[in-house]
C-alpha cells in the first residue's frame, strides 16, 4: 500500500520481475480492504496513506488477527516512528529513500519467517498489556505503572514461562549505558508485585534463586523448583 503512485509502480514492476504477484492500493481504506479480502504472503505498508494511516491499517489488521508479515515504509526518520510501528505489530521498517535490493532482501526474510501469531496486545491470564496504548489492566481494572515498571512487565510478559536474568532485563529496559547495581531489577519487580499481584491475590512472578525471574504462564502452573518470593 503506497500513495506515491510512481514509487508504487516502480516497486510493483521490480517485484513482478522477481516472480512475485503484486496487488497495489493507493489509500488506507482500499489497502485495508485488500488485506482483509484475500491472503497475502507479505504486506508492504506506507505509514503516510490518505484516508487511513498505515498505523491505523496495521492496528486494524492485528485486531482482526491477521498476522501476515508487514514491512512499513515511511518518509519519516525517527526512532519513535519506528517504535510505534513495532508496538502496533509491524515486522520490519524501511525509511525512504531506500534501495530496491535492500527492500527485496527484507521481504525475502519476512517470507522465510512466515505469518506466526504475534499479538500486539499481550495477555497472561487476566493481565493485559497494550504497548501501543501504554495500557495495563488486570481483571478489567486499569493499573497505573511508571515507564520503567511498564518496561519490566512488558519484557516478562513477552517471555512468559521462560526464566530471564536480571542482566537480560537491564539490557532490554534500562539505558544501554546504565552502569548501576543489577539489583535495581529486584526493586522494580517488587514494585510490580505490589501493583499487579497483591491487590488481586495473584502470584504472577516467580523469583528463581541464582537465575532471575519468570512470569508464570496462566495455563501452566510453576514447577516450584528453587523458587522464592524475594
Rosetta blueprint (number, residue, H / E / L):
1 X L
2 X L
3 X L
4 X L
5 X H
6 X H
7 X H
8 X H
9 X H
10 X H
11 X H
12 X H
13 X H
14 X H
15 X H
16 X H
17 X H
18 X L
19 X L
20 X L
21 X L
22 X L
23 X L
24 X L
25 X L
26 X L
27 X L
28 X H
29 X H
30 X H
31 X H
32 X H
33 X H
34 X H
35 X H
36 X H
37 X H
38 X L
39 X L
40 X L
41 X L
42 X E
43 X E
44 X E
45 X E
46 X E
47 X L
48 X L
49 X L
50 X L
51 X L
52 X L
53 X L
54 X H
55 X H
56 X H
57 X H
58 X H
59 X H
60 X H
61 X H
62 X H
63 X H
64 X L
65 X L
66 X L
67 X L
68 X L
69 X E
70 X E
71 X E
72 X E
73 X E
74 X E
75 X L
76 X L
77 X L
78 X L
79 X H
80 X H
81 X H
82 X H
83 X H
84 X H
85 X H
86 X H
87 X H
88 X L
89 X L
90 X L
91 X L
92 X E
93 X E
94 X E
95 X E
96 X L
97 X L
98 X L
99 X L
100 X H
101 X H
102 X H
103 X H
104 X H
105 X H
106 X H
107 X H
108 X H
109 X H
110 X H
111 X H
112 X H
113 X H
114 X L
115 X L
116 X L
117 X L
118 X L
119 X L
120 X L
121 X E
122 X E
123 X E
124 X E
125 X L
126 X L
127 X E
128 X E
129 X E
130 X E
131 X L
132 X L
133 X L
134 X L
135 X E
136 X E
137 X E
138 X E
139 X L
140 X L
141 X E
142 X E
143 X E
144 X L
145 X L
146 X L
147 X H
148 X H
149 X H
150 X H
151 X H
152 X H
153 X H
154 X H
155 X H
156 X H
157 X H
158 X H
159 X L
160 X L
161 X L
162 X L
163 X L
164 X E
165 X L
166 X H
167 X H
168 X H
169 X H
170 X H
171 X H
172 X H
173 X H
174 X L
175 X L
176 X L
177 X L
178 X L
179 X L
180 X L
181 X L
182 X L
183 X L
184 X H
185 X H
186 X H
187 X H
188 X H
189 X H
190 X H
191 X H
192 X H
193 X H
194 X H
195 X H
196 X H
197 X H
198 X H
199 X H
200 X H
201 X L
202 X L
203 X L
204 X L
205 X E
206 X E
207 X E
208 X E
209 X L
210 X L
211 X L
212 X E
213 X E
214 X E
215 X E
216 X L
217 X L
218 X L
219 X L
220 X L
221 X L
222 X L
223 X L
224 X L
225 X L
226 X L
227 X E
228 X E
229 X L
230 X L
